[in-house]
Amino acid sequence: MAEKETPITTYEIVKALAQAASVYDGSTDKEGKPLKIGLTREQGNPILDKRAVDGFKVKISGKYMILLYHAECLLQDIHKMGIEKYENEIEGHVKDIIDFIKKDYKNYAKGDLKLTQEGEIETLVEPVSRMRTVVRTIAKFKIGNLEDLDNVPQLKKMI
């Protein structure tokens, strides 16, 4: 007689999501190859090239995952590209990170991770000096697998 498969719990989903998002500069896969997430710091030679500073982390709030992306760049790079094109590039990084998390999630839990973007991606570009800027991006995603958390209060403002 075939056993009935038990559904994955909220704890298992959040734990697997946290494990999938816990990468750092220099993270490797099971074969020892560097992970390709879609960040700027992965491009070029880490010894010879000037290192790009960017990274991300995730927070879980109720049935939402909040992705926080941080980058530093030169102001002249933003001016060359134009702010709209630069924002599109940042949104591309966010999409790459989400794709990586969804793919890596399968290593820690059964089933697929369903993430649905809620609202727009918010990007804040702040000057640090006349040459450098800090870019902070926040994106909010509803975790589709967490249906039992409907009575958790909504997030009002993320920044």
Secondary structure, DSSP 4 states (H G I P E B T S, - for coil): -PPPPPPPPHHHHHHHHHHHT---TT-B-TTSPBP--S-GGGSS-TTTSPPP-EEEEEEEETTEEEEEEEEEEEHHHHHHH-HHHHHHHHHHHHHHHHHHHHHHHTTTSSS---EEEEEEEEEEEEESSSSEEEEEEEEEEEETT--S-TTSPPP----
